[in-house]
Amino acid sequence: MNPRLVLGQLRANAVRYLGTVLAIAVAVGFVLASVGVLRTISASADATFGLRYAGTSVLVQNLGDRTSAGSDAGRAEAAEAQRLGLEAIASTPGVRAVTVDTRSYVRVRVEGRAQQMTTATALSSDDDLRWQRLASGRLPDGPGEVAVRADSDIPLGASFEVRPSGRSDPSPVTVVGLFDLSGQPDLEAAFPLYTVDDQIQQWSQAGAGGDVRVAGDGSVPDPVLAARIAERLSDLPGTSAVEVSTGTAEAEALAESFVGGRDVYTRALLAFTVLAVAVASLVIATTFAVVFAARVRETALLRCLGASRLQLRLSGAAEALVVAALATGLGLALGRTGVSAATELAPRLGVTIPLQEVTVPPGAYALAAAVGLGVTLLTALPALWRATAGSPLAALRPTDVLPDPWWRRLVMVLAGSAVAAAGWTAMGSAVDSRSVVEAGAWGVLTFLGVLAVTTGALPTLLGVIGTAVGPALGPVGLLGARNTARSPRRTAATSAAVLVGVTLTSTMVTGIALLGPAIESRLVDRVPLDVAVTSPDGILPGALPEQLAGLDGVAESLVVVDMYARDDEGRRTVLRVADPARVAEVMRREITLPGPGEIVLPESSPVAAGARDGDTVRFRFFTDDDARDLVVRRTTDQWALADPGSVPDWPPALTPDGAPWPEGLEVPQEFVPRTEQWLRMEGGLEGERLEAALDGVRSAVVEADPSLAVTETFASREQVAGSVRTVLTSSALLLAVAVALALVGVVNTLTLSVRERTREIGLLRGVGVTRAGVWRMLVLETALVALSASALGVALGAAFGRLGAVAMTGPANAGNIALPVSDLVTVGVGGVAAAVLAACLASIGAARTRAAEI
């Protein structure tokens, strides 16, 4: 290898290598930017969904739960269990601080709004355990002061009334702080209040309880600390229903309930990294295939002058290494700058998630450098080997116009088909097992198989199509159409560039479009009931249910009877009694419904805590004489349900002597059944129409009785859905990078391909073809190749994108969502347009070639 020869070749081919350097640099930058952006998004998503457990080492649930106690003795017993439990936790080695998230349900009446049922939660006095971030104002420091969400449209200093559950006397409060809780999932209340523990205790007549969060001192791992606390609590009375877990586990469970797993971002990161490396490799390989194929005659002349194959191959490898080193350094700088620029421009792209500090892991630099150097050499050597193979005289004829033997194309088609079929089968199995990374790897293999089939079959297929449609395009058009079969390697390089770009973009467009609705369907799974209307005394105005059922936007309405169901230990729960068929109609998804002789209980309910699904338990209702033996069915939903025929009717009104209540005389409230009304809104409502329909419900409720409360899951669902959507729209950053890479790959390949056809174009000019004719021939040829490759790329991308979404969220959520047809059509048209535009621009200079230049 002669260094002068290497430097001379680099100078002589500087124009060719300029495009190659650009392609490699963009590919390297793409890999680095993909990892950096995804790591930033992943860290932001972790912070978003795990914020409330960020400082929590251990979480203890159901310790001293007084909400289910049916008597003062039961509540006192639960309070004592909580006191003893807190003492045991605080004295456990490794515990630094303990707080109780005391919570109570209250009704809030803000001027100009319908009364709302919401939650009031005590703030922790420990800074690390207080996860709420103060946006403005200050923390409440006594009763009468509250903090609310900054996005609740309640300003600092505003005052409103809070009506504790079970009491009629309102309690005025003042907003002293606003919390930035954007992105924090909370489906229990759309308008939560935060205040001091003393205020919560005043609002809860029966005593309030809540989860216990523990901060460790760092001396022991969180799982060990959780085991220690669980062991200590197991020896205390009244703690049989206590659940102990780590804060990390709870954060993962919380994210899983919304997006199918906190590690979905990590899995997406790994899968997209695999995709990024594969795409970058294909772009580099396509570029070098064009570069070295164009230097066949040059290599042959050097062979005639005495250069050996080994010298030329070593020289070419050195050229590729120098080009790769320069391009990789440029790509690393470009990628790191791109990550910072992308996160800074994120709000303009619609990304509202609070992105964390941008950090690119060292491994990302190593991976990107390996792609730039390793892939360049691996892809350059085969093209270099082909360019130096054979005799010098035979090599003087450019290899890009040598037709491949039919058997070689057939072998390529058969082998590619086998690889694609095997990859598709394995990818389907990986999707079924929800293994995103494995599915991504098999998807790359499937694409390589399809690419091989395309390389072998597309030139021949396009030649047949060109022969059929060419005459309609005139002699020049026929020549351009037939060129696709005459020069199979050039056709393969052009189609590969378009296919890679369109498939990548279509995959991301489809995945992003399907993931949003899929994750939102999980939100419906969390809260399938749209609206509930309740009264503080449990009695709804007689005319209200019919009025609400007839409002515009209300699809289904159901009046549910409420009563208490008590187990043998005196623990009780609110039981909703209604026709199961009607309950199914009002819910947005299927829930566990009771059959005859059954009672549906939430898994978290302490009532009949020891009963498993299918066990028979005796329940009491109004008196000890109306006991019923019911079969327990456990559910993950929040409601305890029973069929009307399985429980006693509400006691009828009787006079003191047992006679029927006189007609015309008002029935005392204790004999009036307690009810609430459930509403399901029409499915097509959204935006202003939905808000107008909800306003109609609120107005009707306020006019009927200002003390009634409307509980809407729309607001809280929208808060969480907004959080999920902003995380997903962060993918627009990656989509922008992917589109840039696809465009560079297509433009670079087409430009090099057209510029290297000087000899062919000069010959055409010599036989009388005009500049306009040459230009039209090149553009028509490119359009035909790009159109077929784009159509195949859109189909592949749609399939890959759907399978990726299914792997992340499951078939139940993503499997039945319609594809973004308009977006896919745009991508396909954009791929063809980019290829044709590149060909148009490159053909302007090529068409000026004269016959003397051949």
Disulfide bonds with the S-S distance in Angstrom:
none
